[in-house]
Structures are given as C-alpha cells and as structure tokens.
Amino acid sequence: MLIDLHTHSTASDGTTPPAELVRQARDEGLDVIALTDHDTTAGWAAAAGALPAGLSLVRGAEISCVRDGISLHLLAYLFDPEDAALTGKLQEMRDSRVRRGERMSQLLEAAGTGVTWARVRELAGGTVGRPHVAQALIEQGLVATVSEAFSNQWIGADGPYYVAKMELDVLDAVRLVTGAGGVAVFAHPAASKRGRTVGDDVLADMAAAGLAGVEVDHVDHGEQARVHLRGLAAELGLLMTGSSDFHGTNKTVRLAAYTTAQEQYERLVAQATSGTGVLTA
C-alpha cells in the first residue's frame, strides 16, 4: 500500500481543492491519503464526496502548538469532529489566524506594498494563513516565492511585518486529541530549517501525555535526523510515519514523496477510539 498521511488543501494553506486533491492522490497511485489542514476540518466533506474508487481517506488536522517558547505542529487523526473541547479550541485558533492575517496585511498596506486585507481574504478562500499573505506579496512583485516572503525581510519570524499566531501547549493538544478519540503524531519534529526545534525530553513528555507517533520521513528531515528519530520512537514505543506535507504549488514537494509503512498505518488506525473511521469509496 502507498500511504501519505500529511497533506493540505485550499481549506487551509494548500492550493489544491479537497475534491481535486483526492483525485490527484489516486492518479499518483496512492491507496491512502490523510487530509490534515491547519486547525480545521472544513475540507473533510468535499474530499469524502469526491473520493475515487480504490482510495481511502483518513480525516485529520494539523494543530499549531508551542512548548518552551518553540513552535511545533501536531497531526491529529480520526478524532470526533463533534468533540466540544477540541473543536472549540480549533475554532479559537482559526479566529486567531484571521486576526493575525488582518494585522499583517494592515502593516504591509501601511508600508505602501499594495497588499490589502481584502485581497488576502480572497486568496485564502478558507482558513487564512501566512502563505496567503505571501501570495499577495508575490502578486505585487515584491517576492518571487512563498519561501522568500517568509524571510526576515517580510513575514518571517524576525520580519518587520510578522505577527505571532495563537498556539496551544502541545501537551494540552495531545490530551485534547486523545480525549476526542483521535490519534496524535508529532509533525516534522526535526525540521530545523523552519526554526528552533524541541529536545528529546519534550518528545518523551508528549509520549507520556498520550502521543502515539512521530513523523520520521519528511522533506525537511536529513538522514541523520531520521535515524535519530527512529531510535527515539523505538525507545518510547511510538509508531513512525512518513508523509509528503503536500501544499500544492505553495511547495515543491509532490504527493507520495514520502510515505508510511502499512504496518505503521495499521497501528495508527487501531489506536483511534472515536468511531470516526477511515473512509473508502
């Protein structure tokens, strides 16, 4: 089986609509795809409605978290979308993204860049994210790529137009996901090119809080990091995933660039208790 457990659609900061994403996944030969948009389940229905024969859909989300002042992401799979505690927190985070996007847009507009909040909202369509502000900068000819927009000249963490977003303490996030019957996996934990990463002690604390797995094979992980993560996962009894972290044209990585072994996927599915289940056409 070919399994990709981390993808994004236009429901957050990807460029591919959910219905088109599942069709592309099948065309790429995938047997299983997880839709994990940032802090939202808004793409689930469209993806499920367009699910082609032979493809299974794992419904999930990627949650923005923090620990020791360091940003990190948690992949949440197969949780109950009606769970009040988790869905309430996700709504708070989406509201925060809107306020953040608006403030960054205002700062850029005041600087005479031509970027406006109205245009950023049009580009977003769904949940507003920093990549939508980056797209507005690209439209104005001020940067060539999203990565360039994320530099310290623009809307990178040290940039003059950067605004911090709401983040959930990762241990609280793990407990919320498991409390909603879902399965929590630490996303790209060694992606140091994105900024500071947490130490092994934090991963151990996450495991103690109920973390089920760690994303090992990822475009932002070097081979040395992968070897280290495999050893740490084995030591802590965590399952290991591999994923593309596909964002459409916002990133160069393709669907199925990195995949999850079937036995690891089966371990993940077996740990879900929400009754949400994997969808198959």
C-alpha positions as CSV (number, residue, x, y, z in Angstrom):
1,M,0.0,0.0,0.0
2,L,1.1,3.5,-0.8
3,I,0.1,5.8,2.2
4,D,0.6,9.6,2.6
5,L,-0.6,10.8,6.0
6,H,0.0,14.6,5.7
7,T,-1.5,16.8,3.1
8,H,-3.1,20.3,2.8
9,S,-5.9,21.7,0.6
10,T,-7.4,25.1,0.0
11,A,-9.3,24.6,3.2
12,S,-6.1,25.9,4.8
13,D,-2.9,26.9,3.1
14,G,-2.7,24.4,0.2
15,T,-3.5,25.4,-3.4
16,T,-5.5,22.2,-4.4
17,P,-9.2,22.0,-3.6
18,P,-10.1,18.9,-1.4
19,A,-12.0,17.2,-4.2
20,E,-9.2,17.6,-6.6
21,L,-6.6,16.5,-4.0
22,V,-8.2,13.1,-3.6
23,R,-8.4,12.7,-7.4
24,Q,-4.7,13.6,-7.7
25,A,-3.8,11.2,-4.9
26,R,-5.4,8.3,-6.8
27,D,-3.7,9.4,-10.0
28,E,-0.4,9.3,-8.2
29,G,-1.1,5.7,-7.2
30,L,-1.9,6.3,-3.5
31,D,-4.0,3.8,-1.6
32,V,-4.5,6.0,1.5
33,I,-4.4,9.8,1.9
34,A,-4.8,11.9,5.1
35,L,-6.2,15.4,4.8
36,T,-4.7,17.4,7.6
37,D,-5.4,21.1,7.0
38,H,-4.3,23.6,9.7
39,D,-6.6,23.8,12.6
40,T,-9.7,22.9,10.5
41,T,-11.9,20.1,9.3
42,A,-13.5,22.3,6.6
43,G,-12.2,20.2,3.7
44,W,-13.4,16.8,5.0
45,A,-16.8,16.8,3.4
46,A,-15.6,17.8,-0.1
47,A,-12.8,15.2,0.0
48,A,-15.1,12.5,1.1
49,G,-17.7,13.4,-1.5
50,A,-15.1,13.1,-4.3
51,L,-13.3,10.0,-3.0
52,P,-12.4,7.9,-6.0
53,A,-12.6,4.1,-6.0
54,G,-9.5,2.5,-4.5
55,L,-8.5,5.4,-2.3
56,S,-9.1,5.5,1.5
57,L,-9.4,8.9,3.3
58,V,-8.0,9.4,6.8
59,R,-9.6,12.6,8.2
60,G,-7.4,14.8,10.3
61,A,-6.0,18.2,11.1
62,E,-2.6,19.8,11.8
63,I,-2.7,21.7,15.1
64,S,-0.4,24.7,15.8
65,C,1.3,24.2,19.1
66,V,4.1,25.5,21.3
67,R,6.4,24.2,24.0
68,D,9.2,26.1,25.8
69,G,8.6,29.1,23.5
70,I,9.2,26.9,20.4
71,S,6.5,26.4,17.8
72,L,5.7,22.9,16.7
73,H,2.9,21.1,15.0
74,L,0.7,18.1,16.0
75,L,-1.0,15.9,13.5
76,A,-4.4,14.7,14.8
77,Y,-6.1,11.8,13.1
78,L,-9.5,10.2,13.3
79,F,-10.9,12.3,16.1
80,D,-14.5,13.0,16.7
81,P,-15.3,16.3,14.9
82,E,-18.2,16.9,17.3
83,D,-16.0,16.8,20.4
84,A,-16.7,20.2,22.1
85,A,-13.3,20.6,23.8
86,L,-11.2,20.0,20.7
87,T,-13.4,21.7,18.1
88,G,-13.8,24.7,20.4
89,K,-10.1,25.2,20.7
90,L,-9.7,24.7,16.9
91,Q,-12.2,27.5,16.4
92,E,-10.3,29.8,18.7
93,M,-7.2,29.1,16.7
94,R,-8.9,29.8,13.3
95,D,-10.2,33.1,14.7
96,S,-6.7,34.0,15.8
97,R,-5.4,33.2,12.3
98,V,-7.9,35.7,10.9
99,R,-6.8,38.4,13.3
100,R,-3.2,37.7,12.5
101,G,-3.7,37.8,8.8
102,E,-5.6,41.1,9.0
103,R,-2.8,42.7,11.1
104,M,0.0,41.6,8.8
105,S,-2.0,42.9,5.8
106,Q,-2.5,46.2,7.6
107,L,1.2,46.5,8.3
108,L,2.1,45.8,4.7
109,E,-0.6,48.1,3.3
110,A,0.7,50.9,5.6
111,A,4.2,50.4,4.2
112,G,2.9,51.0,0.7
113,T,3.3,47.5,-0.6
114,G,-0.1,47.3,-2.3
115,V,-1.1,44.3,-0.2
116,T,-4.6,44.6,1.3
117,W,-6.6,42.6,3.7
118,A,-9.4,42.3,1.2
119,R,-7.1,40.6,-1.3
120,V,-5.6,38.3,1.3
121,R,-9.1,37.1,2.2
122,E,-9.9,36.5,-1.5
123,L,-6.7,34.4,-1.9
124,A,-7.5,32.4,1.2
125,G,-11.0,31.2,0.4
126,G,-10.9,29.0,3.6
127,T,-8.8,29.4,6.7
128,V,-6.5,32.4,6.4
129,G,-2.8,31.6,6.8
130,R,0.5,33.3,6.4
131,P,1.0,31.7,2.9
132,H,-2.0,33.8,1.7
133,V,-0.2,37.0,2.7
134,A,2.9,35.6,0.9
135,Q,0.8,35.1,-2.2
136,A,-0.3,38.7,-2.0
137,L,3.3,39.8,-1.9
138,I,4.1,37.6,-4.9
139,E,1.2,39.3,-6.8
140,Q,2.7,42.7,-6.1
141,G,6.1,41.5,-7.5
142,L,7.8,42.1,-4.2
143,V,9.0,38.4,-3.8
144,A,9.2,35.5,-6.2
145,T,8.2,32.7,-3.8
146,V,6.5,31.9,-0.6
147,S,9.8,31.0,0.9
148,E,11.2,34.4,0.1
149,A,8.1,36.0,1.7
150,F,8.9,34.0,4.8
151,S,12.3,35.7,5.2
152,N,13.2,38.2,7.8
153,Q,12.7,41.0,5.3
154,W,9.0,40.3,5.1
155,I,6.8,38.0,7.2
156,G,9.3,35.6,8.6
157,A,9.5,35.2,12.4
158,D,12.0,38.1,12.6
159,G,10.5,40.2,9.9
160,P,9.0,43.7,10.3
161,Y,5.5,42.5,9.2
162,Y,5.4,39.3,11.1
163,V,2.6,38.8,13.7
164,A,2.6,35.8,16.0
165,K,-0.3,33.4,16.0
166,M,-2.2,31.6,18.8
167,E,-0.6,28.3,19.6
168,L,-1.7,25.6,22.0
169,D,0.6,24.0,24.6
170,V,1.5,20.7,22.9
171,L,0.8,18.5,25.9
172,D,-2.7,20.0,26.2
173,A,-3.1,19.4,22.5
174,V,-2.1,15.8,22.7
175,R,-4.6,15.3,25.6
176,L,-7.4,17.0,23.6
177,V,-6.8,14.8,20.6
178,T,-6.8,11.6,22.6
179,G,-9.8,12.8,24.6
180,A,-11.6,13.2,21.3
181,G,-10.8,9.6,20.4
182,G,-8.1,10.6,18.0
183,V,-4.5,9.7,17.4
184,A,-1.7,12.3,17.8
185,V,1.5,12.3,15.8
186,F,4.3,14.8,16.2
187,A,4.8,16.5,12.8
188,H,8.3,17.1,11.3
189,P,9.9,17.3,14.7
190,A,13.5,17.8,13.3
191,A,12.6,20.4,10.7
192,S,15.4,22.8,11.9
193,K,15.3,24.9,8.7
194,R,12.0,26.2,9.9
195,G,13.4,27.4,13.2
196,R,14.2,26.1,16.6
197,T,13.2,22.5,17.4
198,V,12.4,21.0,20.8
199,G,14.6,18.4,22.5
200,D,14.1,14.7,23.1
201,D,12.8,15.5,26.6
202,V,9.8,17.2,25.1
203,L,9.1,14.2,22.8
204,A,9.3,12.0,25.9
205,D,6.8,14.3,27.7
206,M,4.5,14.1,24.7
207,A,4.6,10.3,24.7
208,A,3.8,10.3,28.4
209,A,0.8,12.6,27.7
210,G,-0.6,10.1,25.1
211,L,1.3,10.8,21.8
212,A,1.0,7.8,19.5
213,G,3.7,8.5,16.9
214,V,6.3,10.7,15.2
215,E,6.6,11.8,11.6
216,V,10.1,10.5,10.7
217,D,10.3,10.6,6.9
218,H,9.7,14.2,5.8
219,V,11.2,16.5,3.2
220,D,12.7,18.7,6.0
221,H,14.5,15.9,7.7
222,G,18.0,14.9,6.9
223,E,19.1,11.2,7.1
224,Q,20.9,11.7,10.4
225,A,17.7,13.2,11.9
226,R,15.7,10.3,10.6
227,V,18.0,7.7,12.1
228,H,17.8,9.5,15.5
229,L,14.0,9.8,15.4
230,R,13.7,6.1,14.5
231,G,15.7,5.2,17.5
232,L,13.8,7.5,19.8
233,A,10.5,6.3,18.6
234,A,11.5,2.7,19.2
235,E,12.7,3.6,22.7
236,L,9.4,5.3,23.5
237,G,7.1,2.8,21.8
238,L,5.9,5.2,19.2
239,L,4.7,4.4,15.7
240,M,6.5,6.1,12.8
241,T,5.0,7.8,9.8
242,G,6.3,9.3,6.5
243,S,4.4,12.0,4.6
244,S,4.7,14.5,1.8
245,D,3.3,17.5,3.7
246,F,1.8,18.4,0.3
247,H,0.7,22.0,-0.2
248,G,0.1,22.1,-4.0
249,T,2.1,24.8,-5.7
250,N,3.0,26.5,-2.4
251,K,5.7,23.9,-2.0
252,T,7.8,21.9,-4.5
253,V,7.2,18.5,-2.8
254,R,4.9,16.1,-4.6
255,L,2.2,13.8,-3.2
256,A,3.7,10.5,-2.1
257,A,7.2,11.9,-1.9
258,Y,7.4,10.2,1.5
259,T,5.1,7.5,2.7
260,T,4.1,5.4,5.7
261,A,4.7,1.7,6.0
262,Q,1.5,-0.3,6.0
263,E,2.1,-1.9,9.4
264,Q,2.6,1.6,11.0
265,Y,-0.6,2.8,9.4
266,E,-2.5,-0.1,10.7
267,R,-1.1,0.6,14.2
268,L,-2.3,4.2,13.9
269,V,-5.8,3.2,12.8
270,A,-6.1,0.6,15.6
271,Q,-5.5,3.3,18.2
272,A,-8.4,5.5,17.3
273,T,-11.4,5.2,19.6
274,S,-13.7,7.9,18.2
275,G,-15.6,5.7,15.8
276,T,-14.9,8.2,13.0
277,G,-13.2,5.6,10.9
278,V,-11.3,5.6,7.6
279,L,-13.5,6.3,4.6
280,T,-13.3,4.2,1.5
281,A,-15.2,4.7,-1.7
